[in-house]
Amino acid sequence: MNKFWESETPAVAADTPADKEAAKVHAWRVRRLIELGLAWQAAEAAADSVDWHEVARLVKRGCPAPLAVVILH
């Protein structure tokens, strides 16, 4: 059984191959942000506007993930 954020179904319709690829990348970013400690809704909102690598660096240094997103946004 997949967790709700591991679904292959994107949040938006993907009609073209580029749209489908963008939806996959977005879903992947959401999963990474959730793994770093963001709630699903926050991860969904921030996935395309923050670099998850930078979030990870701040989290590794002790910054809570939600604060890291605010700092980087």
The first five atom37 places (N, CA, C, CB, O) and aatype in JSON, in Angstrom:
{
  "aatype": [12, 2, 11, 13, 17, 6, 15, 6, 16, 14, 0, 19, 0, 0, 3, 16, 14, 0, 3, 11, 6, 0, 0, 11, 19, 8, 0, 17, 1, 19, 1, 1, 10, 9, 6, 10, 7, 10, 0, 17, 5, 0, 0, 6, 0, 0, 0, 3, 15, 19, 3, 17, 8, 6, 19, 0, 1, 10, 19, 11, 1, 7, 4, 14, 0, 14, 10, 0, 19, 19, 9, 10, 8],
  "atom_mask": [
    [1, 1, 1, 1, 1],
    [1, 1, 1, 1, 1],
    [1, 1, 1, 1, 1],
    [1, 1, 1, 1, 1],
    [1, 1, 1, 1, 1],
    [1, 1, 1, 1, 1],
    [1, 1, 1, 1, 1],
    [1, 1, 1, 1, 1],
    [1, 1, 1, 1, 1],
    [1, 1, 1, 1, 1],
    [1, 1, 1, 1, 1],
    [1, 1, 1, 1, 1],
    [1, 1, 1, 1, 1],
    [1, 1, 1, 1, 1],
    [1, 1, 1, 1, 1],
    [1, 1, 1, 1, 1],
    [1, 1, 1, 1, 1],
    [1, 1, 1, 1, 1],
    [1, 1, 1, 1, 1],
    [1, 1, 1, 1, 1],
    [1, 1, 1, 1, 1],
    [1, 1, 1, 1, 1],
    [1, 1, 1, 1, 1],
    [1, 1, 1, 1, 1],
    [1, 1, 1, 1, 1],
    [1, 1, 1, 1, 1],
    [1, 1, 1, 1, 1],
    [1, 1, 1, 1, 1],
    [1, 1, 1, 1, 1],
    [1, 1, 1, 1, 1],
    [1, 1, 1, 1, 1],
    [1, 1, 1, 1, 1],
    [1, 1, 1, 1, 1],
    [1, 1, 1, 1, 1],
    [1, 1, 1, 1, 1],
    [1, 1, 1, 1, 1],
    [1, 1, 1, 0, 1],
    [1, 1, 1, 1, 1],
    [1, 1, 1, 1, 1],
    [1, 1, 1, 1, 1],
    [1, 1, 1, 1, 1],
    [1, 1, 1, 1, 1],
    [1, 1, 1, 1, 1],
    [1, 1, 1, 1, 1],
    [1, 1, 1, 1, 1],
    [1, 1, 1, 1, 1],
    [1, 1, 1, 1, 1],
    [1, 1, 1, 1, 1],
    [1, 1, 1, 1, 1],
    [1, 1, 1, 1, 1],
    [1, 1, 1, 1, 1],
    [1, 1, 1, 1, 1],
    [1, 1, 1, 1, 1],
    [1, 1, 1, 1, 1],
    [1, 1, 1, 1, 1],
    [1, 1, 1, 1, 1],
    [1, 1, 1, 1, 1],
    [1, 1, 1, 1, 1],
    [1, 1, 1, 1, 1],
    [1, 1, 1, 1, 1],
    [1, 1, 1, 1, 1],
    [1, 1, 1, 0, 1],
    [1, 1, 1, 1, 1],
    [1, 1, 1, 1, 1],
    [1, 1, 1, 1, 1],
    [1, 1, 1, 1, 1],
    [1, 1, 1, 1, 1],
    [1, 1, 1, 1, 1],
    [1, 1, 1, 1, 1],
    [1, 1, 1, 1, 1],
    [1, 1, 1, 1, 1],
    [1, 1, 1, 1, 1],
    [1, 1, 1, 1, 1]
  ],
  "atom_positions": [
    [[0.83, -1.18, 0.0], [0.0, 0.0, 0.0], [0.88, 1.24, 0.0], [-0.95, 0.0, 1.21], [1.74, 1.39, 0.86]],
    [[0.67, 2.14, -0.95], [1.43, 3.36, -1.05], [0.9, 4.41, -0.08], [1.41, 3.9, -2.47], [-0.29, 4.47, 0.21]],
    [[1.82, 5.22, 0.4], [1.41, 6.38, 1.18], [0.83, 7.39, 0.21], [2.61, 6.99, 1.99], [1.16, 7.37, -0.98]],
    [[-0.02, 8.29, 0.7], [-0.71, 9.2, -0.2], [0.24, 10.06, -1.01], [-1.64, 10.08, 0.58], [-0.11, 10.44, -2.13]],
    [[1.42, 10.39, -0.5], [2.33, 11.24, -1.24], [3.18, 10.44, -2.22], [3.22, 12.0, -0.29], [3.93, 11.04, -2.99]],
    [[3.1, 9.12, -2.21], [3.86, 8.3, -3.13], [3.05, 7.91, -4.36], [4.36, 7.07, -2.44], [3.5, 7.11, -5.17]],
    [[1.89, 8.47, -4.48], [1.03, 8.18, -5.62], [1.67, 8.66, -6.9], [-0.34, 8.82, -5.44], [2.34, 9.69, -6.92]],
    [[1.48, 7.93, -7.98], [1.96, 8.34, -9.28], [1.03, 9.34, -9.93], [2.14, 7.13, -10.17], [1.36, 9.91, -10.96]],
    [[-0.14, 9.55, -9.35], [-1.11, 10.47, -9.92], [-0.74, 11.89, -9.55], [-2.52, 10.13, -9.44], [-0.72, 12.23, -8.36]],
    [[-0.45, 12.74, -10.54], [-0.08, 14.11, -10.23], [-1.3, 14.91, -9.76], [0.54, 14.78, -11.45], [-2.44, 14.54, -10.01]],
    [[-1.02, 16.01, -9.09], [-2.09, 16.86, -8.57], [-2.79, 17.62, -9.7], [-1.53, 17.84, -7.55], [-3.93, 18.06, -9.53]],
    [[-2.12, 17.77, -10.84], [-2.71, 18.48, -11.98], [-2.73, 17.55, -13.19], [-1.94, 19.79, -12.3], [-1.96, 16.59, -13.25]],
    [[-3.59, 17.84, -14.13], [-3.67, 17.03, -15.34], [-2.41, 17.22, -16.17], [-4.93, 17.39, -16.17], [-1.9, 18.34, -16.28]],
    [[-1.92, 16.14, -16.74], [-0.72, 16.19, -17.56], [-1.08, 15.66, -18.94], [0.44, 15.37, -16.93], [-1.26, 14.46, -19.13]],
    [[-1.18, 16.57, -19.92], [-1.62, 16.19, -21.25], [-0.48, 15.89, -22.21], [-2.47, 17.27, -21.81], [-0.62, 15.04, -23.08]],
    [[0.64, 16.57, -22.06], [1.76, 16.37, -22.96], [2.88, 15.64, -22.24], [2.26, 17.72, -23.52], [2.88, 15.57, -21.01]],
    [[3.83, 15.08, -23.0], [4.97, 14.44, -22.33], [5.71, 15.4, -21.39], [5.94, 13.88, -23.38], [6.16, 15.0, -20.32]],
    [[5.84, 16.65, -21.8], [6.51, 17.63, -20.93], [5.72, 17.85, -19.65], [6.71, 18.97, -21.67], [6.3, 17.97, -18.57]],
    [[4.39, 17.92, -19.77], [3.55, 18.07, -18.59], [3.69, 16.87, -17.67], [2.08, 18.26, -19.0], [3.77, 17.01, -16.45]],
    [[3.71, 15.69, -18.26], [3.85, 14.46, -17.46], [5.19, 14.43, -16.74], [3.71, 13.22, -18.34], [5.26, 14.05, -15.57]],
    [[6.24, 14.84, -17.43], [7.56, 14.86, -16.8], [7.61, 15.9, -15.69], [8.65, 15.16, -17.84], [8.16, 15.64, -14.62]],
    [[7.03, 17.07, -15.92], [6.99, 18.11, -14.89], [6.2, 17.63, -13.67], [6.37, 19.4, -15.45], [6.59, 17.93, -12.54]],
    [[5.12, 16.91, -13.89], [4.33, 16.38, -12.78], [5.12, 15.36, -11.98], [3.03, 15.75, -13.3], [5.03, 15.31, -10.76]],
    [[5.9, 14.53, -12.67], [6.74, 13.55, -11.97], [7.81, 14.23, -11.14], [7.4, 12.59, -12.98], [8.06, 13.84, -10.0]],
    [[8.43, 15.25, -11.7], [9.47, 15.99, -10.97], [8.86, 16.67, -9.75], [10.15, 17.05, -11.89], [9.43, 16.63, -8.66]],
    [[7.7, 17.27, -9.93], [7.02, 17.92, -8.81], [6.72, 16.91, -7.7], [5.71, 18.58, -9.29], [6.98, 17.18, -6.53]],
    [[6.18, 15.75, -8.07], [5.87, 14.71, -7.08], [7.13, 14.24, -6.37], [5.17, 13.52, -7.75], [7.1, 13.99, -5.16]],
    [[8.22, 14.12, -7.1], [9.49, 13.7, -6.5], [9.97, 14.74, -5.49], [10.56, 13.48, -7.59], [10.42, 14.4, -4.4]],
    [[9.87, 16.03, -5.86], [10.27, 17.1, -4.93], [9.39, 17.1, -3.69], [10.19, 18.48, -5.62], [9.89, 17.29, -2.58]],
    [[8.11, 16.87, -3.86], [7.21, 16.81, -2.71], [7.65, 15.69, -1.77], [5.74, 16.58, -3.18], [7.73, 15.89, -0.56]],
    [[7.95, 14.52, -2.32], [8.39, 13.39, -1.48], [9.66, 13.73, -0.73], [8.61, 12.13, -2.34], [9.79, 13.42, 0.46]],
    [[10.61, 14.35, -1.4], [11.87, 14.72, -0.73], [11.61, 15.69, 0.42], [12.87, 15.35, -1.75], [12.17, 15.54, 1.5]],
    [[10.77, 16.69, 0.19], [10.48, 17.66, 1.24], [9.74, 17.03, 2.41], [9.65, 18.81, 0.67], [9.97, 17.39, 3.56]],
    [[8.86, 16.09, 2.13], [8.16, 15.38, 3.2], [9.17, 14.58, 4.02], [7.06, 14.44, 2.63], [9.1, 14.56, 5.25]],
    [[10.09, 13.93, 3.35], [11.13, 13.16, 4.06], [11.98, 14.06, 4.95], [12.02, 12.42, 3.07], [12.52, 13.61, 5.96]],
    [[12.11, 15.33, 4.58], [12.87, 16.27, 5.39], [12.08, 16.81, 6.58], [13.33, 17.42, 4.53], [12.65, 17.44, 7.47]],
    [[10.77, 16.55, 6.6], [9.99, 16.93, 7.76], [8.84, 17.89, 7.5], [0.0, 0.0, 0.0], [8.18, 18.32, 8.44]],
    [[8.6, 18.24, 6.24], [7.46, 19.12, 5.95], [6.16, 18.33, 5.91], [7.67, 19.85, 4.61], [6.15, 17.16, 5.53]],
    [[5.1, 18.97, 6.3], [3.77, 18.39, 6.12], [3.48, 18.35, 4.63], [2.67, 19.21, 6.9], [4.03, 19.13, 3.85]],
    [[2.6, 17.41, 4.23], [2.3, 17.24, 2.81], [1.86, 18.54, 2.16], [1.23, 16.18, 2.62], [2.34, 18.88, 1.08]],
    [[0.96, 19.28, 2.79], [0.45, 20.51, 2.2], [1.56, 21.53, 1.99], [-0.65, 21.1, 3.08], [1.61, 22.2, 0.96]],
    [[2.44, 21.66, 2.96], [3.55, 22.61, 2.84], [4.52, 22.16, 1.76], [4.29, 22.75, 4.18], [5.03, 22.98, 0.99]],
    [[4.78, 20.87, 1.69], [5.68, 20.33, 0.66], [5.09, 20.56, -0.72], [5.94, 18.84, 0.88], [5.81, 20.94, -1.64]],
    [[3.8, 20.33, -0.86], [3.11, 20.53, -2.14], [3.22, 22.0, -2.57], [1.62, 20.11, -2.04], [3.46, 22.29, -3.74]],
    [[3.05, 22.91, -1.63], [3.09, 24.34, -1.94], [4.51, 24.82, -2.26], [2.53, 25.14, -0.79], [4.68, 25.72, -3.09]],
    [[5.51, 24.24, -1.62], [6.88, 24.72, -1.77], [7.7, 23.98, -2.82], [7.58, 24.63, -0.46], [8.78, 24.43, -3.19]],
    [[7.21, 22.86, -3.3], [8.01, 21.98, -4.16], [8.62, 22.66, -5.37], [7.16, 20.85, -4.62], [9.74, 22.34, -5.76]],
    [[7.92, 23.58, -5.97], [8.43, 24.22, -7.18], [9.07, 25.57, -6.92], [7.31, 24.38, -8.16], [9.49, 26.25, -7.86]],
    [[9.16, 25.97, -5.66], [9.69, 27.3, -5.39], [10.93, 27.31, -4.49], [8.64, 28.13, -4.77], [11.53, 28.37, -4.31]],
    [[11.31, 26.17, -3.94], [12.54, 26.11, -3.14], [13.41, 24.95, -3.64], [12.22, 25.94, -1.63], [12.91, 23.97, -4.18]],
    [[14.69, 25.09, -3.45], [15.64, 24.03, -3.79], [15.69, 23.06, -2.61], [17.06, 24.61, -4.11], [16.17, 23.41, -1.53]],
    [[15.21, 21.84, -2.81], [15.15, 20.91, -1.68], [16.53, 20.58, -1.15], [14.44, 19.63, -2.1], [16.67, 20.21, 0.01]],
    [[17.57, 20.71, -1.99], [18.94, 20.49, -1.51], [19.3, 21.51, -0.44], [19.95, 20.55, -2.68], [19.93, 21.18, 0.57]],
    [[18.9, 22.75, -0.67], [19.16, 23.81, 0.32], [18.36, 23.57, 1.6], [18.82, 25.19, -0.27], [18.87, 23.79, 2.7]],
    [[17.13, 23.13, 1.45], [16.32, 22.78, 2.62], [17.03, 21.67, 3.4], [14.87, 22.33, 2.21], [17.14, 21.73, 4.62]],
    [[17.51, 20.66, 2.69], [18.21, 19.53, 3.33], [19.45, 20.0, 4.08], [18.6, 18.48, 2.29], [19.72, 19.52, 5.19]],
    [[20.2, 20.92, 3.49], [21.4, 21.44, 4.17], [21.04, 22.13, 5.49], [22.16, 22.43, 3.25], [21.69, 21.92, 6.51]],
    [[20.0, 22.94, 5.45], [19.58, 23.62, 6.68], [19.06, 22.63, 7.72], [18.51, 24.67, 6.38], [19.37, 22.74, 8.9]],
    [[18.28, 21.66, 7.28], [17.75, 20.64, 8.2], [18.9, 19.86, 8.82], [16.78, 19.68, 7.47], [18.88, 19.58, 10.02]],
    [[19.9, 19.51, 8.03], [21.05, 18.76, 8.53], [21.79, 19.56, 9.61], [22.01, 18.42, 7.38], [22.4, 18.97, 10.51]],
    [[21.73, 20.88, 9.53], [22.39, 21.73, 10.51], [21.5, 22.04, 11.71], [22.82, 23.02, 9.86], [21.89, 22.81, 12.59]],
    [[20.29, 21.43, 11.74], [19.43, 21.57, 12.91], [18.23, 22.47, 12.74], [0.0, 0.0, 0.0], [17.45, 22.65, 13.67]],
    [[18.06, 23.04, 11.57], [16.92, 23.93, 11.32], [15.67, 23.09, 11.04], [17.21, 24.89, 10.13], [15.73, 22.16, 10.24]],
    [[14.56, 23.4, 11.68], [13.32, 22.68, 11.35], [12.95, 22.92, 9.88], [12.15, 23.13, 12.28], [13.14, 24.03, 9.37]],
    [[12.45, 21.91, 9.21], [12.13, 22.0, 7.79], [11.18, 23.16, 7.47], [11.52, 20.69, 7.32], [11.42, 23.88, 6.5]],
    [[10.11, 23.36, 8.24], [9.23, 24.49, 7.9], [9.95, 25.85, 7.95], [8.03, 24.52, 8.85], [9.71, 26.71, 7.11]],
    [[10.83, 26.02, 8.93], [11.59, 27.26, 9.02], [12.57, 27.37, 7.86], [12.35, 27.34, 10.36], [12.75, 28.46, 7.31]],
    [[13.19, 26.27, 7.46], [14.11, 26.27, 6.34], [13.42, 26.75, 5.07], [14.69, 24.89, 6.13], [13.99, 27.52, 4.3]],
    [[12.19, 26.29, 4.85], [11.44, 26.71, 3.67], [11.15, 28.21, 3.74], [10.12, 25.91, 3.54], [11.25, 28.91, 2.73]],
    [[10.79, 28.7, 4.91], [10.53, 30.15, 5.06], [11.79, 30.94, 4.77], [10.01, 30.47, 6.48], [11.74, 31.96, 4.09]],
    [[12.9, 30.49, 5.27], [14.18, 31.19, 5.05], [14.51, 31.23, 3.56], [15.32, 30.5, 5.84], [14.98, 32.25, 3.05]],
    [[14.28, 30.13, 2.87], [14.68, 30.02, 1.46], [13.64, 30.57, 0.49], [14.96, 28.59, 1.13], [13.94, 30.75, -0.69]],
    [[12.48, 30.82, 0.96], [11.4, 31.29, 0.07], [11.55, 32.7, -0.25], [10.06, 31.06, 0.66], [10.73, 33.26, -0.98]]
  ]
}
